[in-house]
Amino acid sequence: MDRREFLKVSGLSLVSLGILKTGCTALWPPSAGLAEIADVGNAALHFDRDGNAYEVQSKDHKILRLNSDGSVAWEVGGLGTDHGQFNYPSGLELDHKDHVYVVDRGNSRIEVFDTQGNFVQQIGGPKDEAAELNFCRHIAFDGQDRLYVCDAYDHEIHVFDTDGTPVGVIGEFGTDAHQLNCPVAAELDPEGYLHVIDLGNSRIQVFDAAGNHVRSYGVYGQDAGGLLCPLSLVIDAQGNTYVADSVGGEIDVFAPDGTALTRISPVFPDGRAAAPRQITWAPGGKLYVTAIPAAAV
């Protein structure tokens, strides 16, 4: 199976956006107690501070900004390599100015848009000598708007300054404590530590601001703290980490020190078991889960 065939089978389809009609606008993660699931669907969504949603339509190569009532404010995309076009976008994040950073997975680059959907700049790319990317999967921002890009095929985390200038690389291929095997997602905790899903090693790696390895947690398996196919993570205000394990069909919750706390088993509104692929903070400080039916895994 070549890269294009892999991308074809890994795209997500649409789902009704009932979550957008809840009227909730608070987006910050919970400051006490563990988060609850707000909704489960198969649309890849991300929410801004005002409750607007951004939908990633991977198979149609588009990004939609949706108003809080679910109507489309704007869309960008279409298959291609020009600015404003995508090849299977896999996710997005917003910086503190609400600029939209899109992971253009098939084109191995990050595209940046303003609040109206206008193209601003490109970061990285397959032929960028200063910051060559190779099948990027996910991005994250720290408190200073430094950008962290998970490069799955090169087994590295590329770090960019606020203007898109590359400032460093974290990790290398391997199984040692500081090494990575297909990093697919990353997130910053309240203390500023970077948590990386090390998919090929079935664990979460933690690095400090200088890129030094701090600790790891999670192991391969189905027992408490075990991970089979972790694909996404978020961290709440207390430092608890929520990891979407697609094959395990659960969201594993870890304490700030990496201790396994509990597991959440998401289900679709009709009661079908869900295999989570992406989780993100939704209005009300709850979790929105992007999933496929567990039977399809």
N, C-alpha and C positions, 0 to 999 in steps of 0.2 A: 504493500500500500504506500503510494507516494504521498508527499505533503498535501497536494490538492485533494486527493481522495480522503485523507484523514480529516481535512477541514470540512469537506462535504458532510461527513457523517457526524461531526461534532457541533454543527450549528444548532441553535435553539429556535423554536417556533414561538408563535404569539399566544397570549392568554388574556382573558378579560382583566381589566385593571381595577377591580373592585376596591383594592387597597387605597386607591387615590381618592375615594369618595368618603373616607372616614372622617374628614374634617380636622385631623390632627396636624399640627405644624411643628411640634417640638421634635428636633432631629437628634439631639445629643444622646449618647448611650446612657443607660441607667447608672445612677451613682450609688445605688444601694440595691442589693439583691440581684438575682440573675435575670437576664432578659427573657422575654417570651416571644413567641412567633406571632407576627402580625398577619402574615398571609403566605401562602405557598402557591406558586404558579410556574409556568415554564418560559416566561419572558424575563430576559436579563435586564434588571432595572438598577438605577442608582438615583439617590435623592439628594437635592441640594437643601440648603438651610431654610428655604421658604416653602418646602413641601413639593416643589416641582420634581417630576421624575424624568430621567433620561433613559430611553430604551435602546438597547443594543440589538439591532436586527442583523445578526451575523450572516445568515444565508442571503439576505437582500443587500448586504454591504451598506447599511444605513445606520445613522444615529438620529433618534427623534427626541426632541424636548417636549414633554407633555405638561400642560397646566394641571393645577390641582383637581380640576374636574375631569381630567382624562383627555381633553381636546389637545390637538397637536399645535404647539406654538411655532416650531420650525423643525425642519429635517435637513440633514446634509448626507452626502454619500453617493453611492453608485459604484459599481465595480470598476476599478482602474488604478492607475499609479500616479495620477496627477494630484495636486493639492486639492483637498476636499473630497477625494475619492478613497475607497477602502477595498481591501481584499480580506474578507472575514474579520471584521473588528471583534475583539474578544472582551473588551471592557473599557471602563473610563473612570476618571477621578476628576474632582474639581479642586483648584487651589484656593487660597484665601480671597482671591479676587473673582472667584467663580468662573475663571477660565476653564474650559472643558478640554481635558487631555484624553485623547482616544488612543487605545492600543490597536494599531493597524497590524494585526498579527501576520497576515499573509504577505504584507509589504515590509515587515520587519522594521517598523518605525513608530514613532509617536507623533500624532497630529494634534495641534492645539487650535482651539476656536474661542472666540469671545462669547459674551452672553447672548448675542444675537445669531450665533451660528456662523460668523464670518471667520475664514481661515486666518490664523495669526502666524504660525510657524511650524516647522517640522523639526523634530529632535531625533537624532540618530538615523539609522537606515542601513541597508545591506551593503552600501558602497561608501559609507561615511568613514573615512580613515580615522577621524578623531574618536568616533563612537559607533563602531560597527555593531549592529544588533542582528541577532539570528534567531528568529521565531520568538519574539517577546510575548509574554502571556499576561502579565499583570503589572500594575504600577501602584506606588504609594507615595505620599508626601509626609515630610516631618514638619515640625513646628516652624521651621524657617523656609518652608516651601521648597526644600531640596527634593528632587524627584528620584525615586528608586525604581528601576526597571528590571523585572525578572526576565532574564534571557535563558529560556529553557534549554535550547540546544547547545549553548556555550557554557552552561552551568555556572552562570555568574549573575551578580546583581550590579548593574551599571548605575552610578550615582551622577546626577546632573545638578548644577547650580540653578538659581532662579531664572537665569537668562538662557538656559539650555546648554551651558558649557559643561562638558564632562569633567568631573573632579575626582573620580576614583572608581575602582571596581572591587567588589567583595566576593570572595569565594573562588573556587576552582573545582574541577571535576575530581570526585573521589568519595570515600566513605569515612574518612577521618572526621574528627570533631568539628573542624573548621571548613570542611569541604562540602560540596553540593552535588547532587545528581538530579537534574531537571527541576530547578526551582520554578514554581508555578504561581505563587502568590506571596505577598508580603504586607505587613502592617506595622505601624509604630505604636508602642504602648505608652501610657501616661508618663513614664520615666524617660522616654526617648530611645528605648531599645527597639531594634528592628527584629521582628519575628518573621521568619521565612519558611514557607512550606517546602521542604526538601522531599519532593514526591518520590523520587527513585529510592530514597533511603527511609521512607515512611516515618518521618519525624519532623519536628519543628526546630529550626536552628535560630538562636538568638545572638545578635551582634550589637556592639556598642556603636557610638557615633563615629568612632575611628575605624570601624570595620573589624574590630577584634571579636573573636568568638567568646561568648559569655557562658552559654549553657545550651543544652538540647533537651527536648522532652517529647514524649510519644514514642511508641515502638510499633513494629509491624505485628498485627494480630487483632483478635476480636475481643480480648479481655479488656478490663478497665484500662484506659490510657492507650489502647491499641488502635492503630490506623491502618486501613487497607488501601484507600485511594483518596487521600485528602486533596481537595482542589481549591478551597477558599477559606479565608479566616477573617474575623473581626475581633476587636478588643474593646471591652467596655471601660468605663471611667475608673473602675476599681482594679483594672489590669487583668481581669479574667479573659481568657482567649476561647473563642468559639470556632471550631474547625468543622467544615462540611466534608464528611467522608462519603463519597458517592457510592462506592461499592458496599461499605458498611451500612449505608442507608440511614445514617444518623448524624447529628451534630454533637461532637464531643466537646465538653467544656472543661478547661483546665484553669487552675488557680494561678496567680502570678508567679509562683515558684515552680510551675509545671506539674503540680499534683492533679491527677484526674479527679474531677468533681462529680460530674453527672453526664448523662446522655439525653439528648432530645431527639425524638423520633417524629419527623415531620410527615404530615399526610395532606393530600389534596382535599379541597372542600368536599369532594364526593366520597371521601374515606379511603381512597387508594393510597397505599404506601408510596412515599416519595423518596427518590434518590437525590439528595441535594448536590448541586453543582456549584452554586454561588450563593453567598449570604451577604447581606448589606444592611446597614442601619436604615430603618424605615421611619416614617412619621410616628411620633409617640415614643421614640426610643426603643422600639421593638425590632425584630428581625424580619426582613423579607427574604424568602428562600426561593431561589430559582432551581427548579428540579425537573426531572423526568420520572416517569413511572418506574418504581423499583424493579418491576419485571423486565424492563428494557435494558437493565444494566448487564 
